[in-house]
Amino acid sequence: MPHIVTQPCEGCISTACVDVCPATCFHRGNGILLIDPQECIDCGLCVEKCPVSAIFPDSEVPNKWASYIDLNEEAAAFPKITKQETPIGKCLKE
């Protein structure tokens, strides 16, 4: 069960989650981080590091953000991120 990045990450891109990922499965999409579900090992370490609570196990993604499951499926088409970078945008919990 891979983890999925959802709507609250849009415009935030903190990358704090990237540093704790042992599988290096994060990619920089268009204004959002994405998790490649083929690379995710379901460790869950990224969930607590996300400053906007945008990461969920795929079976627990809220219905209103279900489309993000398909978006994360496209992660491999974007550049991979392997270390934390300077945050982009406003990354505050709602």
N, C-alpha and C positions, 0 to 999 in steps of 0.2 A: 504494500500500500504506500505509494509515494506521497510526498507532501506537495502542496499546491500553493503558489503565491496568488493572492487575490487583489481586488480593487484597492484596498487601503494603501498598497505599495505604490500605486500610480502617483507619480509626481514626488515621491519620497526618495526612493533608492538609497537607503541607509548603508547597505552592504555589511552591517555588523553581523548578519547571519552567515555571510560568506566565510568569515574567519573560522567559524566553528564547524564547518561542513567537512567531514572526513572524506566525502566522495567527490568533492569539487564538481557539483552538479548544477551550479548557478550560472545563468547566462543573462546578459544585459539586453533586454528587449527594448522596444520603443517606449521609453518613459516608465519602465517597470522591470523589476528583476523577475526571472522565470526559473523554475526548477525543471530540469530534464527528468521526466519520470522513468526513463530507461537507466539513468545513472543514480537516482536517489536510492539510498539504502534504508530509508525509513527510520533513521536514528532519532529524529525529532529534536536534535540539538538547536536547530535554527529557529524553532518556534518561540522559545523564550528570549532569543536575541532580537527578534523583530520589534522595533519600537512602535509600530502601528498595528500589531496583532493581525498581520495579513496572511500568515502561513497556517494551513490546516492540512491534516491527513485528507487524502482525496475523498474518503467516505464521510467526512465531516464538513465539507465545504458548504456554507450556507446556500440555500436554493437561489437567492438573489445573485450569487456569484458563480453559479454552476458553469457559466460560459468560460470561466478562467481555467477550468480543467482542460478544455480543448486548446486554449492559448498556451498553457504550459507544455502541451504535447509538441508545440512548435519551437521549444526552447533551443534545440540543437542548431536551428537556423541562425541563431544570434551568437555574438562573441561570448566566449566563456570567461567568467570572472573567477580568479583563484585566491584573491586576497582582498581584505577590506580596503576600500578607497574612500576618498573624501565624500561625505554625503552630498547628494544632489536634491534640491527641493526642500520642502518643509516636512519634517518627519516627526510629527507629534501625534500622540494617541488622540482619537476623537472622543 
